[in-house]
């Protein structure tokens, strides 16, 4: 089933100059990039985006990290986009990620893990709506 998901190259990926490698991998995996832009998240944007984690001990560090530099925001589309993108990214902790995944190859640690992806259709709808206007998603 054709679906869409949000993908983010996080500040560490942009800082480490691997955004192009991530985008290349996205295209090789058969995704269509529907929308893409470089953006520096404000504190309010990051806090709202990660509101589900507000009560968790890592929330403040996560917000600080995600606002520490620009990110690349993308809307990706393909059959089974959500599951396929999550498999392509690998486990949140790069030390536990499967060989060949983006996080295994490019991420530094569990906190600076290079990429983000939606985990479910409802999450993808919220996340895409958080960063893109409907007209940008055609």
C-alpha positions in Angstrom: 0.0 0.0 0.0 1.4 3.4 -1.0 2.0 5.5 2.1 4.0 8.5 3.3 6.3 9.0 6.2 8.4 11.8 7.7 12.2 11.4 7.5 14.6 13.8 9.3 18.3 14.0 8.9 19.1 15.2 12.4 21.6 18.0 13.4 24.4 15.5 13.8 23.9 14.1 10.3 23.9 17.7 8.8 27.0 18.6 10.9 28.8 15.5 9.9 28.0 16.1 6.2 26.2 12.8 5.7 22.9 14.2 4.6 23.7 13.5 0.9 24.5 9.9 1.8 21.1 9.6 3.6 19.3 11.1 0.6 21.1 8.8 -1.8 20.1 5.8 0.3 16.5 7.0 0.4 16.4 7.1 -3.4 18.2 3.7 -3.8 15.5 2.2 -1.5 12.8 3.2 -3.9 11.3 6.2 -2.0 10.0 9.2 -3.8 10.9 12.4 -2.1 7.6 14.4 -2.1 8.9 17.4 -0.2 12.2 18.4 1.3 13.8 21.4 3.0 16.6 22.5 5.3 15.2 23.9 8.5 16.5 25.0 11.9 13.9 24.0 14.5 12.9 26.5 17.1 12.6 25.4 20.7 8.8 25.6 20.4 8.8 23.4 17.3 11.0 20.8 18.9 9.0 20.8 22.1 5.7 20.4 20.3 7.0 17.8 17.9 8.4 15.6 20.8 5.5 16.5 23.2 4.8 12.7 23.6 8.2 12.5 25.4 7.6 15.6 27.6 7.6 13.6 30.9 10.6 11.4 30.0 14.0 12.2 31.5 15.7 12.7 28.1 13.2 15.3 26.9 15.3 18.5 27.6 18.4 17.0 26.1 16.4 15.8 23.0 15.0 19.3 22.5 18.5 20.9 23.0 20.0 18.5 20.5 17.3 18.9 17.8 17.6 22.7 18.0 21.4 22.7 18.0 21.7 23.0 14.2 19.8 22.6 11.0 17.9 19.4 10.0 16.7 18.1 6.6 13.0 17.5 6.7 11.5 15.1 4.1 8.2 13.5 3.1 8.9 10.1 1.7 6.5 8.0 -0.3 6.5 4.3 -1.5 4.6 1.1 -0.8 5.0 0.3 2.9 7.0 3.5 3.5 6.8 3.6 7.3 8.1 0.0 7.9 10.6 0.2 5.1 12.1 3.5 6.3 12.3 2.2 9.9 14.1 -0.9 8.6 16.5 1.2 6.5 17.3 3.5 9.5 18.0 0.6 11.9 17.6 0.4 15.7 17.6 3.7 17.7 20.9 2.6 19.3 23.5 2.3 16.5 25.4 -0.3 18.6 22.3 -2.5 18.3 21.4 -1.6 14.7 21.7 -4.3 11.9 24.6 -4.2 9.6 24.0 -2.0 6.5 21.4 0.3 8.2 21.9 4.0 8.2 22.3 4.2 12.0 24.9 1.4 12.0 26.9 3.1 9.3 26.5 6.8 10.1 25.3 7.3 13.7 27.5 8.1 16.7 25.3 7.0 19.6 21.7 6.5 20.9 21.2 10.2 21.3 22.9 11.4 18.1 21.5 8.7 15.7 21.5 10.7 12.5 17.9 10.1 11.3 14.3 10.0 12.4 11.3 8.3 11.0 7.6 8.0 11.8 6.6 4.8 13.6 2.9 4.4 12.6 0.4 5.9 10.1 -1.2 8.2 12.7 2.3 9.4 13.8 3.3 10.0 10.2 0.1 12.1 9.6 0.8 14.2 12.7 4.5 14.6 11.9 4.1 15.5 8.3 1.4 18.0 9.2 3.7 19.5 11.9 6.4 20.4 9.3 4.7 20.7 5.9 1.6 22.5 4.6 -0.8 20.5 2.6 0.1 22.3 -0.6 3.7 21.3 -0.1 2.7 17.6 -0.2 0.8 17.8 -3.4 
